[in-house]
């Protein structure tokens, strides 16, 4: 089945063009906003051979198709419903979504935070890989560090970190209803080197204090303020006065209160993560990796993204992400055990389809298509991933990215590739052993 046929089949089961309120895509999923969920037979969509699983959020269905394919199918789907990709209907906005029991305000906020950082993942991957290659050459090639090419690669590799505050400011404003460029301006204000020459309350201001945590706080406030001011501002004055008032008021609030508060929170978070991993070692790593997949199921993992970004901004890498990446490796081991034991041909086919991308760091096909529906293998995957997390935590392995890539592709983007790779294989083996002994009920129909 080609991408257009697959998109058409999904659309037909989803109630046709009239039932779609929006269409967007993430790395592995086609996301559909729907008017009437009751007319959609989700099991029919799941039964399509190319579909790995469904995430049902009431007014939004997420069809898991895998990396690459999801984007191509979404393009065709958007053409069929005559909507630009990435749109959603105004009639079905946050107010309706909050009525759904699984769309609590906390989860909506976490989703918004995730949406701020997801567009940055390709930049982190690209810059991180360049940085990793350059660091290897500096370590093993005498004289490389003083060459022009090494310095150029260093600039390329650090570009995303240098511009991180501005990128976050722009995306935050866009996500919270403000003007993206004003969000960028607020980030520049917080990082301006001239702040170091200014004293407030007897202390010099610190450029960049609070990192992305402070930027998030300030820009969320500025966006809220902008929306309020626009409602009161006459149309004839809106273009001129609204941005001036937002920058002056939000900027003042940032320097006096929000940036110092962001600095306090940022420092506390970074110190807590480092303390927990340094002192907790093996145990902390095991517990973090074990708990990560349940957090993903609850949507709470999105709240960790700013922490990854803050650690990278402060140290150049995050020691938290490699630990959490081990959870996906536990899925691989558990799925292999199921593959060997099961007599169900469709289940075997699903596992064979999902294993290659899972090894490459995309675990959703195995989670939603294999381990989670079977139950006990999901627990086994958590158990197996915990052992890999314990290993990488013991050595405090860091990663130069915040997400979007894990598994084998993350190896060159870590501070200790050999240790990270060892953690992966331990997770594979332990996930396999746990699933083998815990077992599962082999489905007659799957």
Secondary structure, DSSP 8 states (H G I E B T S, - for coil): --HHHHHHHHHHHTT-GGGEEEEEE-SSEEEEEES-GGG--HHHHHHSTT--EEEE-SSEEEEE--TTHHHHHHHHHHHHHT--TTEE-TTS-HHHHTTSTT--HHHHHHHHHHHHHHTTHHHHHHHHHHHHHHHHHHHHSTTGGGSHHHHHHHHHHHHHHHTHHHHHHHHHHHHTTS-HHHHHHHHHHHH-GGGGG-EETTEE--TTTTHHHHHHHHHHHHHHHHHHHHHHS-HHHIIIIIHHHHHHHHHHHIIIIIHHHHHHHHHHHHHHHHHHHHHHHHHHHHHHHHHHHHHHHHTGGGGGHHHHHHHHHHHSSBHHHHHHHHHHHHHHHHHHHHHHH---HHHHHHHHHHHHHHHTT--HHHIIIIIHHHSHHHHHHHHHHHHHHHHHHHTT--BS--SS--GGGGGGGBS-HHHHHHHHHHHHHHHHHHHHHH-----S--
